[in-house]
Every structure is written in C-alpha cells, then in structure tokens.
Amino acid sequence: MRVRAAVLDEAGGRMRPTELELDPPRGDEVLVRIAATGVCASDAHTRSGRIPSPLPAVLGHEGAGVVAAVGTR
C-alpha cells in the first residue's frame, strides 16, 4: 500500500512530503488510518539533532485515527 508521510532526512533539515510503501500488518500489528498527529518535544529534539536518532525517519508518534486492519495470528 502506498502512503504519504513527512520524512526527515537529516538533523536540522526540513521534513519533506514523501510517498512510501507500507507493508500489511503482521501478526502482532494493527494498521491505523491516521486522522491527526502532532509533533511533540521529543520529535522536535530529533529534528534539531538534540536527540540523536536513526534517519531518515517519519516523526509524529502521537496520533489519532481509526484501526483499518489487524494482522493475523
């Protein structure tokens, strides 16, 4: 499935809208159709480089949405 996300490629850089390929959920995962997300302080620190993180990354782990699919067990 193709999804759009804001990707951060480098600390201090700008997030760029990008289309990504998303695998279906595995046995212990759910797919959430995100309706809204925020960028919290830890995301802001990741973007600035204050909190070192593997990049590229999709920030915004505080989200609200609807469960769209459940992986099989």
mmCIF file of the N, C-alpha and C atoms, coordinates in Angstrom:
data_MODEL
# 
_entry.id   MODEL 
# 
loop_
_atom_site.group_PDB 
_atom_site.id 
_atom_site.type_symbol 
_atom_site.label_atom_id 
_atom_site.label_alt_id 
_atom_site.label_comp_id 
_atom_site.label_asym_id 
_atom_site.label_entity_id 
_atom_site.label_seq_id 
_atom_site.pdbx_PDB_ins_code 
_atom_site.Cartn_x 
_atom_site.Cartn_y 
_atom_site.Cartn_z 
_atom_site.occupancy 
_atom_site.B_iso_or_equiv 
_atom_site.pdbx_formal_charge 
_atom_site.auth_seq_id 
_atom_site.auth_comp_id 
_atom_site.auth_asym_id 
_atom_site.auth_atom_id 
_atom_site.pdbx_PDB_model_num 
ATOM 1   N N  . MET A 1 1  ? 0.854  -1.164  0.000  1.00 0.00 ? 1  MET A N  1 
ATOM 2   C CA . MET A 1 1  ? 0.000  0.000   0.000  1.00 0.00 ? 1  MET A CA 1 
ATOM 3   C C  . MET A 1 1  ? 0.906  1.236   0.000  1.00 0.00 ? 1  MET A C  1 
ATOM 4   N N  . ARG A 1 2  ? 0.557  2.229   -0.793 1.00 0.00 ? 2  ARG A N  1 
ATOM 5   C CA . ARG A 1 2  ? 1.296  3.486   -0.843 1.00 0.00 ? 2  ARG A CA 1 
ATOM 6   C C  . ARG A 1 2  ? 0.677  4.469   0.146  1.00 0.00 ? 2  ARG A C  1 
ATOM 7   N N  . VAL A 1 3  ? 1.537  5.145   0.941  1.00 0.00 ? 3  VAL A N  1 
ATOM 8   C CA . VAL A 1 3  ? 1.086  6.144   1.914  1.00 0.00 ? 3  VAL A CA 1 
ATOM 9   C C  . VAL A 1 3  ? 1.939  7.394   1.766  1.00 0.00 ? 3  VAL A C  1 
ATOM 10  N N  . ARG A 1 4  ? 1.433  8.518   2.240  1.00 0.00 ? 4  ARG A N  1 
ATOM 11  C CA . ARG A 1 4  ? 2.197  9.766   2.237  1.00 0.00 ? 4  ARG A CA 1 
ATOM 12  C C  . ARG A 1 4  ? 2.617  10.079  3.663  1.00 0.00 ? 4  ARG A C  1 
ATOM 13  N N  . ALA A 1 5  ? 3.849  10.548  3.806  1.00 0.00 ? 5  ALA A N  1 
ATOM 14  C CA . ALA A 1 5  ? 4.383  10.872  5.125  1.00 0.00 ? 5  ALA A CA 1 
ATOM 15  C C  . ALA A 1 5  ? 5.381  12.011  4.990  1.00 0.00 ? 5  ALA A C  1 
ATOM 16  N N  . ALA A 1 6  ? 5.594  12.723  6.083  1.00 0.00 ? 6  ALA A N  1 
ATOM 17  C CA . ALA A 1 6  ? 6.634  13.749  6.140  1.00 0.00 ? 6  ALA A CA 1 
ATOM 18  C C  . ALA A 1 6  ? 7.895  13.082  6.660  1.00 0.00 ? 6  ALA A C  1 
ATOM 19  N N  . VAL A 1 7  ? 8.937  13.033  5.834  1.00 0.00 ? 7  VAL A N  1 
ATOM 20  C CA . VAL A 1 7  ? 10.175 12.325  6.163  1.00 0.00 ? 7  VAL A CA 1 
ATOM 21  C C  . VAL A 1 7  ? 11.270 13.335  6.503  1.00 0.00 ? 7  VAL A C  1 
ATOM 22  N N  . LEU A 1 8  ? 11.976 13.071  7.602  1.00 0.00 ? 8  LEU A N  1 
ATOM 23  C CA . LEU A 1 8  ? 13.132 13.867  7.989  1.00 0.00 ? 8  LEU A CA 1 
ATOM 24  C C  . LEU A 1 8  ? 14.380 13.100  7.570  1.00 0.00 ? 8  LEU A C  1 
ATOM 25  N N  . ASP A 1 9  ? 15.181 13.681  6.667  1.00 0.00 ? 9  ASP A N  1 
ATOM 26  C CA . ASP A 1 9  ? 16.376 13.015  6.150  1.00 0.00 ? 9  ASP A CA 1 
ATOM 27  C C  . ASP A 1 9  ? 17.628 13.316  6.967  1.00 0.00 ? 9  ASP A C  1 
ATOM 28  N N  . GLU A 1 10 ? 17.700 14.514  7.548  1.00 0.00 ? 10 GLU A N  1 
ATOM 29  C CA . GLU A 1 10 ? 18.897 14.892  8.302  1.00 0.00 ? 10 GLU A CA 1 
ATOM 30  C C  . GLU A 1 10 ? 18.529 15.832  9.434  1.00 0.00 ? 10 GLU A C  1 
ATOM 31  N N  . ALA A 1 11 ? 19.269 15.744  10.540 1.00 0.00 ? 11 ALA A N  1 
ATOM 32  C CA . ALA A 1 11 ? 19.040 16.623  11.685 1.00 0.00 ? 11 ALA A CA 1 
ATOM 33  C C  . ALA A 1 11 ? 19.184 18.071  11.242 1.00 0.00 ? 11 ALA A C  1 
ATOM 34  N N  . GLY A 1 12 ? 18.253 18.899  11.675 1.00 0.00 ? 12 GLY A N  1 
ATOM 35  C CA . GLY A 1 12 ? 18.261 20.310  11.309 1.00 0.00 ? 12 GLY A CA 1 
ATOM 36  C C  . GLY A 1 12 ? 17.634 20.584  9.960  1.00 0.00 ? 12 GLY A C  1 
ATOM 37  N N  . GLY A 1 13 ? 17.280 19.527  9.240  1.00 0.00 ? 13 GLY A N  1 
ATOM 38  C CA . GLY A 1 13 ? 16.699 19.693  7.912  1.00 0.00 ? 13 GLY A CA 1 
ATOM 39  C C  . GLY A 1 13 ? 15.190 19.883  7.956  1.00 0.00 ? 13 GLY A C  1 
ATOM 40  N N  . ARG A 1 14 ? 14.640 20.056  6.786  1.00 0.00 ? 14 ARG A N  1 
ATOM 41  C CA . ARG A 1 14 ? 13.182 20.184  6.648  1.00 0.00 ? 14 ARG A CA 1 
ATOM 42  C C  . ARG A 1 14 ? 12.579 18.809  6.395  1.00 0.00 ? 14 ARG A C  1 
ATOM 43  N N  . MET A 1 15 ? 11.366 18.610  6.880  1.00 0.00 ? 15 MET A N  1 
ATOM 44  C CA . MET A 1 15 ? 10.652 17.377  6.570  1.00 0.00 ? 15 MET A CA 1 
ATOM 45  C C  . MET A 1 15 ? 10.054 17.543  5.175  1.00 0.00 ? 15 MET A C  1 
ATOM 46  N N  . ARG A 1 16 ? 10.119 16.461  4.386  1.00 0.00 ? 16 ARG A N  1 
ATOM 47  C CA . ARG A 1 16 ? 9.607  16.538  3.021  1.00 0.00 ? 16 ARG A CA 1 
ATOM 48  C C  . ARG A 1 16 ? 8.480  15.531  2.839  1.00 0.00 ? 16 ARG A C  1 
ATOM 49  N N  . PRO A 1 17 ? 7.398  15.973  2.197  1.00 0.00 ? 17 PRO A N  1 
ATOM 50  C CA . PRO A 1 17 ? 6.312  15.035  1.898  1.00 0.00 ? 17 PRO A CA 1 
ATOM 51  C C  . PRO A 1 17 ? 6.830  13.968  0.935  1.00 0.00 ? 17 PRO A C  1 
ATOM 52  N N  . THR A 1 18 ? 6.577  12.712  1.283  1.00 0.00 ? 18 THR A N  1 
ATOM 53  C CA . THR A 1 18 ? 7.110  11.594  0.510  1.00 0.00 ? 18 THR A CA 1 
ATOM 54  C C  . THR A 1 18 ? 6.073  10.488  0.433  1.00 0.00 ? 18 THR A C  1 
ATOM 55  N N  . GLU A 1 19 ? 6.051  9.782   -0.682 1.00 0.00 ? 19 GLU A N  1 
ATOM 56  C CA . GLU A 1 19 ? 5.208  8.601   -0.804 1.00 0.00 ? 19 GLU A CA 1 
ATOM 57  C C  . GLU A 1 19 ? 6.061  7.386   -0.449 1.00 0.00 ? 19 GLU A C  1 
ATOM 58  N N  . LEU A 1 20 ? 5.540  6.534   0.449  1.00 0.00 ? 20 LEU A N  1 
ATOM 59  C CA . LEU A 1 20 ? 6.261  5.355   0.926  1.00 0.00 ? 20 LEU A CA 1 
ATOM 60  C C  . LEU A 1 20 ? 5.430  4.108   0.692  1.00 0.00 ? 20 LEU A C  1 
ATOM 61  N N  . GLU A 1 21 ? 6.103  2.968   0.622  1.00 0.00 ? 21 GLU A N  1 
ATOM 62  C CA . GLU A 1 21 ? 5.418  1.680   0.531  1.00 0.00 ? 21 GLU A CA 1 
ATOM 63  C C  . GLU A 1 21 ? 5.264  1.134   1.941  1.00 0.00 ? 21 GLU A C  1 
ATOM 64  N N  . LEU A 1 22 ? 4.045  0.791   2.344  1.00 0.00 ? 22 LEU A N  1 
ATOM 65  C CA . LEU A 1 22 ? 3.762  0.275   3.682  1.00 0.00 ? 22 LEU A CA 1 
ATOM 66  C C  . LEU A 1 22 ? 3.308  -1.170  3.562  1.00 0.00 ? 22 LEU A C  1 
ATOM 67  N N  . ASP A 1 23 ? 3.984  -2.067  4.273  1.00 0.00 ? 23 ASP A N  1 
ATOM 68  C CA . ASP A 1 23 ? 3.599  -3.475  4.276  1.00 0.00 ? 23 ASP A CA 1 
ATOM 69  C C  . ASP A 1 23 ? 2.302  -3.662  5.044  1.00 0.00 ? 23 ASP A C  1 
ATOM 70  N N  . PRO A 1 24 ? 1.527  -4.712  4.745  1.00 0.00 ? 24 PRO A N  1 
ATOM 71  C CA . PRO A 1 24 ? 0.338  -5.013  5.544  1.00 0.00 ? 24 PRO A CA 1 
ATOM 72  C C  . PRO A 1 24 ? 0.753  -5.356  6.970  1.00 0.00 ? 24 PRO A C  1 
ATOM 73  N N  . PRO A 1 25 ? -0.165 -5.217  7.930  1.00 0.00 ? 25 PRO A N  1 
ATOM 74  C CA . PRO A 1 25 ? 0.194  -5.530  9.318  1.00 0.00 ? 25 PRO A CA 1 
ATOM 75  C C  . PRO A 1 25 ? 0.530  -7.012  9.481  1.00 0.00 ? 25 PRO A C  1 
ATOM 76  N N  . ARG A 1 26 ? 1.561  -7.271  10.312 1.00 0.00 ? 26 ARG A N  1 
ATOM 77  C CA . ARG A 1 26 ? 1.924  -8.643  10.666 1.00 0.00 ? 26 ARG A CA 1 
ATOM 78  C C  . ARG A 1 26 ? 1.070  -9.106  11.837 1.00 0.00 ? 26 ARG A C  1 
ATOM 79  N N  . GLY A 1 27 ? 1.327  -10.316 12.316 1.00 0.00 ? 27 GLY A N  1 
ATOM 80  C CA . GLY A 1 27 ? 0.508  -10.941 13.350 1.00 0.00 ? 27 GLY A CA 1 
ATOM 81  C C  . GLY A 1 27 ? 0.258  -10.126 14.597 1.00 0.00 ? 27 GLY A C  1 
ATOM 82  N N  . ASP A 1 28 ? 1.249  -9.352  15.037 1.00 0.00 ? 28 ASP A N  1 
ATOM 83  C CA . ASP A 1 28 ? 1.083  -8.603  16.280 1.00 0.00 ? 28 ASP A CA 1 
ATOM 84  C C  . ASP A 1 28 ? 0.969  -7.093  16.027 1.00 0.00 ? 28 ASP A C  1 
ATOM 85  N N  . GLU A 1 29 ? 0.504  -6.702  14.843 1.00 0.00 ? 29 GLU A N  1 
ATOM 86  C CA . GLU A 1 29 ? 0.413  -5.286  14.475 1.00 0.00 ? 29 GLU A CA 1 
ATOM 87  C C  . GLU A 1 29 ? -0.999 -4.917  14.045 1.00 0.00 ? 29 GLU A C  1 
ATOM 88  N N  . VAL A 1 30 ? -1.291 -3.624  14.088 1.00 0.00 ? 30 VAL A N  1 
ATOM 89  C CA . VAL A 1 30 ? -2.528 -3.085  13.527 1.00 0.00 ? 30 VAL A CA 1 
ATOM 90  C C  . VAL A 1 30 ? -2.157 -1.947  12.588 1.00 0.00 ? 30 VAL A C  1 
ATOM 91  N N  . LEU A 1 31 ? -3.009 -1.716  11.618 1.00 0.00 ? 31 LEU A N  1 
ATOM 92  C CA . LEU A 1 31 ? -2.859 -0.585  10.712 1.00 0.00 ? 31 LEU A CA 1 
ATOM 93  C C  . LEU A 1 31 ? -3.856 0.480   11.160 1.00 0.00 ? 31 LEU A C  1 
ATOM 94  N N  . VAL A 1 32 ? -3.360 1.669   11.467 1.00 0.00 ? 32 VAL A N  1 
ATOM 95  C CA . VAL A 1 32 ? -4.216 2.767   11.911 1.00 0.00 ? 32 VAL A CA 1 
ATOM 96  C C  . VAL A 1 32 ? -4.236 3.831   10.828 1.00 0.00 ? 32 VAL A C  1 
ATOM 97  N N  . ARG A 1 33 ? -5.426 4.171   10.352 1.00 0.00 ? 33 ARG A N  1 
ATOM 98  C CA . ARG A 1 33 ? -5.583 5.266   9.392  1.00 0.00 ? 33 ARG A CA 1 
ATOM 99  C C  . ARG A 1 33 ? -5.559 6.552   10.209 1.00 0.00 ? 33 ARG A C  1 
ATOM 100 N N  . ILE A 1 34 ? -4.452 7.285   10.146 1.00 0.00 ? 34 ILE A N  1 
ATOM 101 C CA . ILE A 1 34 ? -4.237 8.467   10.974 1.00 0.00 ? 34 ILE A CA 1 
ATOM 102 C C  . ILE A 1 34 ? -5.115 9.627   10.488 1.00 0.00 ? 34 ILE A C  1 
ATOM 103 N N  . ALA A 1 35 ? -5.829 10.224  11.429 1.00 0.00 ? 35 ALA A N  1 
ATOM 104 C CA . ALA A 1 35 ? -6.661 11.393  11.122 1.00 0.00 ? 35 ALA A CA 1 
ATOM 105 C C  . ALA A 1 35 ? -5.952 12.685  11.524 1.00 0.00 ? 35 ALA A C  1 
ATOM 106 N N  . ALA A 1 36 ? -5.132 12.610  12.568 1.00 0.00 ? 36 ALA A N  1 
ATOM 107 C CA . ALA A 1 36 ? -4.393 13.792  13.038 1.00 0.00 ? 36 ALA A CA 1 
ATOM 108 C C  . ALA A 1 36 ? -3.171 13.325  13.809 1.00 0.00 ? 36 ALA A C  1 
ATOM 109 N N  . THR A 1 37 ? -2.125 14.108  13.760 1.00 0.00 ? 37 THR A N  1 
ATOM 110 C CA . THR A 1 37 ? -0.924 13.802  14.534 1.00 0.00 ? 37 THR A CA 1 
ATOM 111 C C  . THR A 1 37 ? -0.274 15.100  14.958 1.00 0.00 ? 37 THR A C  1 
ATOM 112 N N  . GLY A 1 38 ? 0.481  15.021  16.026 1.00 0.00 ? 38 GLY A N  1 
ATOM 113 C CA . GLY A 1 38 ? 1.202  16.191  16.494 1.00 0.00 ? 38 GLY A CA 1 
ATOM 114 C C  . GLY A 1 38 ? 2.686  15.896  16.518 1.00 0.00 ? 38 GLY A C  1 
ATOM 115 N N  . VAL A 1 39 ? 3.479  16.918  16.555 1.00 0.00 ? 39 VAL A N  1 
ATOM 116 C CA . VAL A 1 39 ? 4.918  16.772  16.716 1.00 0.00 ? 39 VAL A CA 1 
ATOM 117 C C  . VAL A 1 39 ? 5.233  17.209  18.138 1.00 0.00 ? 39 VAL A C  1 
ATOM 118 N N  . CYS A 1 40 ? 5.642  16.252  18.968 1.00 0.00 ? 40 CYS A N  1 
ATOM 119 C CA . CYS A 1 40 ? 5.892  16.537  20.376 1.00 0.00 ? 40 CYS A CA 1 
ATOM 120 C C  . CYS A 1 40 ? 7.319  17.027  20.575 1.00 0.00 ? 40 CYS A C  1 
ATOM 121 N N  . ALA A 1 41 ? 7.680  17.281  21.827 1.00 0.00 ? 41 ALA A N  1 
ATOM 122 C CA . ALA A 1 41 ? 9.009  17.805  22.152 1.00 0.00 ? 41 ALA A CA 1 
ATOM 123 C C  . ALA A 1 41 ? 10.112 16.844  21.726 1.00 0.00 ? 41 ALA A C  1 
ATOM 124 N N  . SER A 1 42 ? 9.912  15.532  21.932 1.00 0.00 ? 42 SER A N  1 
ATOM 125 C CA . SER A 1 42 ? 10.963 14.586  21.529 1.00 0.00 ? 42 SER A CA 1 
ATOM 126 C C  . SER A 1 42 ? 11.137 14.578  20.010 1.00 0.00 ? 42 SER A C  1 
ATOM 127 N N  . ASP A 1 43 ? 10.045 14.736  19.256 1.00 0.00 ? 43 ASP A N  1 
ATOM 128 C CA . ASP A 1 43 ? 10.151 14.855  17.797 1.00 0.00 ? 43 ASP A CA 1 
ATOM 129 C C  . ASP A 1 43 ? 10.908 16.125  17.415 1.00 0.00 ? 43 ASP A C  1 
ATOM 130 N N  . ALA A 1 44 ? 10.614 17.212  18.077 1.00 0.00 ? 44 ALA A N  1 
ATOM 131 C CA . ALA A 1 44 ? 11.301 18.483  17.793 1.00 0.00 ? 44 ALA A CA 1 
ATOM 132 C C  . ALA A 1 44 ? 12.789 18.362  18.099 1.00 0.00 ? 44 ALA A C  1 
ATOM 133 N N  . HIS A 1 45 ? 13.141 17.668  19.185 1.00 0.00 ? 45 HIS A N  1 
ATOM 134 C CA . HIS A 1 45 ? 14.548 17.467  19.525 1.00 0.00 ? 45 HIS A CA 1 
ATOM 135 C C  . HIS A 1 45 ? 15.237 16.529  18.529 1.00 0.00 ? 45 HIS A C  1 
ATOM 136 N N  . THR A 1 46 ? 14.500 15.535  18.031 1.00 0.00 ? 46 THR A N  1 
ATOM 137 C CA . THR A 1 46 ? 15.048 14.659  16.992 1.00 0.00 ? 46 THR A CA 1 
ATOM 138 C C  . THR A 1 46 ? 15.331 15.470  15.740 1.00 0.00 ? 46 THR A C  1 
ATOM 139 N N  . ARG A 1 47 ? 14.394 16.324  15.372 1.00 0.00 ? 47 ARG A N  1 
ATOM 140 C CA . ARG A 1 47 ? 14.572 17.149  14.171 1.00 0.00 ? 47 ARG A CA 1 
ATOM 141 C C  . ARG A 1 47 ? 15.776 18.075  14.313 1.00 0.00 ? 47 ARG A C  1 
ATOM 142 N N  . SER A 1 48 ? 15.959 18.655  15.497 1.00 0.00 ? 48 SER A N  1 
ATOM 143 C CA . SER A 1 48 ? 17.067 19.598  15.698 1.00 0.00 ? 48 SER A CA 1 
ATOM 144 C C  . SER A 1 48 ? 18.411 18.888  15.847 1.00 0.00 ? 48 SER A C  1 
ATOM 145 N N  . GLY A 1 49 ? 18.393 17.585  16.171 1.00 0.00 ? 49 GLY A N  1 
ATOM 146 C CA . GLY A 1 49 ? 19.620 16.844  16.399 1.00 0.00 ? 49 GLY A CA 1 
ATOM 147 C C  . GLY A 1 49 ? 19.984 16.716  17.865 1.00 0.00 ? 49 GLY A C  1 
ATOM 148 N N  . ARG A 1 50 ? 19.205 17.351  18.747 1.00 0.00 ? 50 ARG A N  1 
ATOM 149 C CA . ARG A 1 50 ? 19.477 17.274  20.192 1.00 0.00 ? 50 ARG A CA 1 
ATOM 150 C C  . ARG A 1 50 ? 19.344 15.839  20.706 1.00 0.00 ? 50 ARG A C  1 
ATOM 151 N N  . ILE A 1 51 ? 18.381 15.089  20.170 1.00 0.00 ? 51 ILE A N  1 
ATOM 152 C CA . ILE A 1 51 ? 18.242 13.668  20.484 1.00 0.00 ? 51 ILE A CA 1 
ATOM 153 C C  . ILE A 1 51 ? 18.672 12.910  19.228 1.00 0.00 ? 51 ILE A C  1 
ATOM 154 N N  . PRO A 1 52 ? 19.859 12.314  19.246 1.00 0.00 ? 52 PRO A N  1 
ATOM 155 C CA . PRO A 1 52 ? 20.315 11.574  18.060 1.00 0.00 ? 52 PRO A CA 1 
ATOM 156 C C  . PRO A 1 52 ? 19.386 10.399  17.765 1.00 0.00 ? 52 PRO A C  1 
ATOM 157 N N  . SER A 1 53 ? 18.998 10.264  16.517 1.00 0.00 ? 53 SER A N  1 
ATOM 158 C CA . SER A 1 53 ? 18.097 9.193   16.094 1.00 0.00 ? 53 SER A CA 1 
ATOM 159 C C  . SER A 1 53 ? 18.495 8.725   14.711 1.00 0.00 ? 53 SER A C  1 
ATOM 160 N N  . PRO A 1 54 ? 18.191 7.461   14.386 1.00 0.00 ? 54 PRO A N  1 
ATOM 161 C CA . PRO A 1 54 ? 18.461 6.988   13.036 1.00 0.00 ? 54 PRO A CA 1 
ATOM 162 C C  . PRO A 1 54 ? 17.590 7.750   12.037 1.00 0.00 ? 54 PRO A C  1 
ATOM 163 N N  . LEU A 1 55 ? 18.195 8.211   10.969 1.00 0.00 ? 55 LEU A N  1 
ATOM 164 C CA . LEU A 1 55 ? 17.477 8.937   9.927  1.00 0.00 ? 55 LEU A CA 1 
ATOM 165 C C  . LEU A 1 55 ? 17.735 8.251   8.596  1.00 0.00 ? 55 LEU A C  1 
ATOM 166 N N  . PRO A 1 56 ? 16.812 8.293   7.642  1.00 0.00 ? 56 PRO A N  1 
ATOM 167 C CA . PRO A 1 56 ? 15.584 9.066   7.643  1.00 0.00 ? 56 PRO A CA 1 
ATOM 168 C C  . PRO A 1 56 ? 14.547 8.492   8.609  1.00 0.00 ? 56 PRO A C  1 
ATOM 169 N N  . ALA A 1 57 ? 13.597 9.351   9.002  1.00 0.00 ? 57 ALA A N  1 
ATOM 170 C CA . ALA A 1 57 ? 12.546 8.948   9.939  1.00 0.00 ? 57 ALA A CA 1 
ATOM 171 C C  . ALA A 1 57 ? 11.259 9.694   9.635  1.00 0.00 ? 57 ALA A C  1 
ATOM 172 N N  . VAL A 1 58 ? 10.140 9.069   10.022 1.00 0.00 ? 58 VAL A N  1 
ATOM 173 C CA . VAL A 1 58 ? 8.835  9.715   9.987  1.00 0.00 ? 58 VAL A CA 1 
ATOM 174 C C  . VAL A 1 58 ? 8.506  10.072  11.428 1.00 0.00 ? 58 VAL A C  1 
ATOM 175 N N  . LEU A 1 59 ? 8.400  11.358  11.719 1.00 0.00 ? 59 LEU A N  1 
ATOM 176 C CA . LEU A 1 59 ? 8.105  11.817  13.074 1.00 0.00 ? 59 LEU A CA 1 
ATOM 177 C C  . LEU A 1 59 ? 6.597  11.901  13.273 1.00 0.00 ? 59 LEU A C  1 
ATOM 178 N N  . GLY A 1 60 ? 6.171  12.155  14.507 1.00 0.00 ? 60 GLY A N  1 
ATOM 179 C CA . GLY A 1 60 ? 4.746  12.320  14.782 1.00 0.00 ? 60 GLY A CA 1 
ATOM 180 C C  . GLY A 1 60 ? 4.123  11.065  15.356 1.00 0.00 ? 60 GLY A C  1 
ATOM 181 N N  . HIS A 1 61 ? 4.697  10.511  16.427 1.00 0.00 ? 61 HIS A N  1 
ATOM 182 C CA . HIS A 1 61 ? 4.195  9.266   17.005 1.00 0.00 ? 61 HIS A CA 1 
ATOM 183 C C  . HIS A 1 61 ? 2.959  9.459   17.874 1.00 0.00 ? 61 HIS A C  1 
ATOM 184 N N  . GLU A 1 62 ? 2.547  10.708  18.095 1.00 0.00 ? 62 GLU A N  1 
ATOM 185 C CA . GLU A 1 62 ? 1.314  10.953  18.865 1.00 0.00 ? 62 GLU A CA 1 
ATOM 186 C C  . GLU A 1 62 ? 0.188  11.176  17.878 1.00 0.00 ? 62 GLU A C  1 
ATOM 187 N N  . GLY A 1 63 ? -0.530 10.106  17.568 1.00 0.00 ? 63 GLY A N  1 
ATOM 188 C CA . GLY A 1 63 ? -1.551 10.206  16.533 1.00 0.00 ? 63 GLY A CA 1 
ATOM 189 C C  . GLY A 1 63 ? -2.917 9.781   17.016 1.00 0.00 ? 63 GLY A C  1 
ATOM 190 N N  . ALA A 1 64 ? -3.926 10.158  16.244 1.00 0.00 ? 64 ALA A N  1 
ATOM 191 C CA . ALA A 1 64 ? -5.302 9.747   16.487 1.00 0.00 ? 64 ALA A CA 1 
ATOM 192 C C  . ALA A 1 64 ? -5.868 9.257   15.166 1.00 0.00 ? 64 ALA A C  1 
ATOM 193 N N  . GLY A 1 65 ? -6.569 8.137   15.224 1.00 0.00 ? 65 GLY A N  1 
ATOM 194 C CA . GLY A 1 65 ? -7.117 7.604   13.999 1.00 0.00 ? 65 GLY A CA 1 
ATOM 195 C C  . GLY A 1 65 ? -8.047 6.430   14.251 1.00 0.00 ? 65 GLY A C  1 
ATOM 196 N N  . VAL A 1 66 ? -8.248 5.642   13.215 1.00 0.00 ? 66 VAL A N  1 
ATOM 197 C CA . VAL A 1 66 ? -9.166 4.521   13.243 1.00 0.00 ? 66 VAL A CA 1 
ATOM 198 C C  . VAL A 1 66 ? -8.408 3.262   12.837 1.00 0.00 ? 66 VAL A C  1 
ATOM 199 N N  . VAL A 1 67 ? -8.597 2.158   13.559 1.00 0.00 ? 67 VAL A N  1 
ATOM 200 C CA . VAL A 1 67 ? -7.975 0.900   13.181 1.00 0.00 ? 67 VAL A CA 1 
ATOM 201 C C  . VAL A 1 67 ? -8.579 0.437   11.852 1.00 0.00 ? 67 VAL A C  1 
ATOM 202 N N  . ALA A 1 68 ? -7.725 0.270   10.833 1.00 0.00 ? 68 ALA A N  1 
ATOM 203 C CA . ALA A 1 68 ? -8.183 -0.075  9.499  1.00 0.00 ? 68 ALA A CA 1 
ATOM 204 C C  . ALA A 1 68 ? -7.968 -1.563  9.186  1.00 0.00 ? 68 ALA A C  1 
ATOM 205 N N  . ALA A 1 69 ? -6.975 -2.201  9.831  1.00 0.00 ? 69 ALA A N  1 
ATOM 206 C CA . ALA A 1 69 ? -6.708 -3.622  9.575  1.00 0.00 ? 69 ALA A CA 1 
ATOM 207 C C  . ALA A 1 69 ? -5.966 -4.193  10.774 1.00 0.00 ? 69 ALA A C  1 
ATOM 208 N N  . VAL A 1 70 ? -6.141 -5.492  10.976 1.00 0.00 ? 70 VAL A N  1 
ATOM 209 C CA . VAL A 1 70 ? -5.484 -6.209  12.070 1.00 0.00 ? 70 VAL A CA 1 
ATOM 210 C C  . VAL A 1 70 ? -4.731 -7.376  11.463 1.00 0.00 ? 70 VAL A C  1 
ATOM 211 N N  . GLY A 1 71 ? -3.485 -7.566  11.893 1.00 0.00 ? 71 GLY A N  1 
ATOM 212 C CA . GLY A 1 71 ? -2.692 -8.700  11.406 1.00 0.00 ? 71 GLY A CA 1 
ATOM 213 C C  . GLY A 1 71 ? -3.263 -10.017 11.889 1.00 0.00 ? 71 GLY A C  1 
ATOM 214 N N  . THR A 1 72 ? -2.943 -11.089 11.181 1.00 0.00 ? 72 THR A N  1 
ATOM 215 C CA . THR A 1 72 ? -3.433 -12.424 11.566 1.00 0.00 ? 72 THR A CA 1 
ATOM 216 C C  . THR A 1 72 ? -2.433 -13.072 12.510 1.00 0.00 ? 72 THR A C  1 
ATOM 217 N N  . ARG A 1 73 ? -2.923 -13.906 13.384 1.00 0.00 ? 73 ARG A N  1 
ATOM 218 C CA . ARG A 1 73 ? -2.048 -14.632 14.323 1.00 0.00 ? 73 ARG A CA 1 
ATOM 219 C C  . ARG A 1 73 ? -1.971 -16.061 13.908 1.00 0.00 ? 73 ARG A C  1 
# 
